[in-house]
Amino acid sequence: MSHQPLIDPSPGLLWPHAGVERLVQRYADGIAERSGTAFALELPDGTRCRAGAGDPSFTIAFHDESALFALLTRGHMGLLESYFDGRLDVQGDLGAALASGMTAGVDQRHPPLNTLENNLHEWRHSNASPAQAKANARAHYGLPVEFYRRWLDEPLMMYTCGYWPEGTHTLEQAQQRKIDHVCRKIRLAGGERFVDIGCGFGGFMFRAHETTGATGVGLNTTTEQVDWLREEIVRRGLADALAVREADFREVDGEFDKVVSIGVLEHAGRDQLPEVIRAHAAFLKPGGLGMLHFIGHVGRYDTELFIRKHVFPGGWIPSLADVIVEMERCGLEVVDIENLRRHYAPTLDAWAERFEARWSEIRALDPQRFTERFRRVWRCYLVGCAEMFRSRAGYTHLFQIVFSKGNVTAANYPMGRGPLYAGAG
């Protein structure tokens, strides 16, 4: 191997090829040992290295020296962003590659540059300002409806974890059963009025009204989704029963019999959890029931920079403990907590499979927006999150908390959990 300088990252500092190869090999060996997964590396000059025992599950092929330097200075973020930019490729099983990194804990090793960037991201994209919170939401959820229609379930287009009890075989079934599960949990019934905080494309509203007769209002800060949903409500002839309001989640304009919040707390932001929980409480009538469905950490951890920078700007995954503390402060009684972590992996698997199968259709919608780089970011997001929720050692879970405003009684809530699962199969 040549000993010409690999890259000159700063004046007077040279990284010889042999030294870089040893560092990369050491990094790879550490991942293989901690994850128990064998894989291969291909360096820019064609040199191949092996890490771990057995047949490689995948190969990481580095196309230029800058990708190696990114790995050594920024760890997994360097690898990911080099993949996004086409400076390296993953040959073989992408899911196995991402899972091995998570099992090895590379996402919990924080090089100083990554920590600095995560803090700068918070400074630039904090949800403290309603205007910035709206911009953050639109950056992700404001993508064209036809994009989401290509890989979400039809016709509800639910962009949150499905519910996969035994006997569930399709994404469509899982999303319908999730909505029905939530309706049972909050005992939603005809004659009641609910608010769906962060209503997305209205899937919960449509099915909840159809199955229970309850009427509702959706709250959404993403202009594109609100415009589409308003037209859809009118098209379905449901303007007398359902409505949508474009507003920040913290803008409370009344009380409802029931409150539904599916996939909203993750978008409260690092420091806005107390005020968002207060708003949820303010939306609920005394004695009413609500549901918080959210991705939460078991313990306090920084939210992954990749997700915040490339997927959900301003997003922040709260800990379950912090959520419960804020609910207690707002006079909310925690009635039931269910962990649906295992249900998110098959949901994401289905999304990833459909996204990949229909990529040519997605790209044709807008080739300038839906580029190869976009595809690579979203593949890592969907496949990586599936592996994260599948992991037996992970600390990121999916919780459903049933809560009441004031204590429930035997008269307004069952004494047993049986009704929560009646008809769930």
Residue, then its C-alpha position, 0 to 999 in steps of 0.5 A: m500500500s502506498h504511503q502518500p498522504l491520505i488527506d491534509p485536514s489541517p496545516g502540518l498534519l498528514w494522515p498516512h494511508a497505513g495509519v488510516e487503515r489501522l485506525v479504520q480496521r480498529y474501528a471496524d473490529g470494535i463494532a464487529e466484536r460488540s455487535g457480533t456481526a461480521f462485515a467487510l470494508e473496501l478502501p478507496d484503493g481497492t484494499r479489502c478488510r474483514a471484521g469479525a468471524g464468519d461470512p460478512s453480512f455486508t460490505i462498506a465500500f469507501h469511494d474516496e479518502s474524505a469518507l475515511f476522514a469523516l468516519l475517523t472524526r465524526g464516527h457514525m455521522g461521518l459514515l451516514e453522511s458519506y453514504f448520503d453523498g455517495r462517497l461510500d456505499v453499503q453492499g448487501d443488507l443495509g438493515a444489518a449494517l445499521a443494526s450492527g452499529m446500534t448494537a455496538g453503541v456507535d450512536q452513543r459515542h459522541p465525538p466533540l464535533n457531533t455534540l457541538e453540531n447537535n447543540l447548534h442545531e437546537w439553537r437554530h431550530s428550537n421549537a420555542s418560537p411558534a414560527q420556527a416550530k411551524a417551519n420545522a413541521r413543514a420541512h417534513y410533513g409539508l412534502p406532497v401528499e402524493f409522496y406519502r400516498r405512495w407508501l402509507d396505508e390506504p385510505l387512512m394514511m396514518y404516519t404513526c406506529g400501527y397496532w399488530p396483535e395476532g392475526t394482523h397481516t397488512l399495514e392497512q389492518a394495523q393502522q385501523r386496529k391502532i385507531d380502534h384500540v385508541c378509541r376503546k382506551i378513551r371510551l370514545a362514543g357518539g355525542e362526544r367531541f374530541v380534538d386530534i392534536g397533530c391530526g396529519f391527514g385525518g385518518f384517526m378523525f375519519r375512522a373514529h367518526e365512522t366507528t363511534g359517531a363522535t365528532g372532532v376537530g383536528l389541530n395541525t401546524t402544517t399548511e399543506q396537510v391542513d389545506w388537503l384535509r379541509e378539501e377531503i372533509v368537504r369531499r366526503g360530506l363530513a363538514d358538519a362532523l369534522a373540522v381542521r384548524e391550522a394552529d400551533f399545538r400550544e394554542v388552546d381554544g376550548e375544552f373537549d370530551k376527549v383528547v387524542s395526541i398521536g405522535v406529537l410529543e416528539h415534536a415538542g422540542r427539547d425544552q417545550l415539553p412542559e408547555v405542550i403537556r399543559a396545552h394537552a391538559a387545557f384541551l380536556k374537560p374535567g373528568g375527560l379522558g385522553m391518549l398520549h401516543f409518543i416515542g419516548h426514551v427509557g432514561r434521559y438521552d440526547t436525541e440522535l443528531f441524524i434524525r434531528k438534522h436530516v429528518f425531523p428538524g427541532g424534534w426531541i424524544p422525551s423520556l417517559a419519566d419526564v412526560i409523567v412528571e409533567m402530566e402530574r404537574c398538570g393535574l392529569e391522572v395516569v390511568d394506563i400505560e402500554n408499551l408498543r415498541r415491538h409494533y413499530a418495527p413491522t410498521l416501519d418494515a412495511w413503510a420501507e418496503r413500499f418506499e423502495a418498491r415505489w421509488s421510481e414513482i416517487r422520483a417521477l413526482d419531482p426529480q429535483r426534490f426526490t433525488e438519490r440523496f433524498r432516497r438514501v436519507w429516507r432509507c436510513y431513516l425508515v430501515g434504521c428506525a425499524e432496527m432501533f425498535r426491533s433491538r432487544a437492547g434499545y432504549t427508544h420505545l413507543f408508549q400509549i398513556v391513557f390519562s384523565k383530568g382529575n381522578v377517574t371513578a368506577a362510574n366513568y372508567p372500567m375497573g379492569r383492563g378487559p375492555l381495552y382489548a375486547g375485539a382487538g384481534 
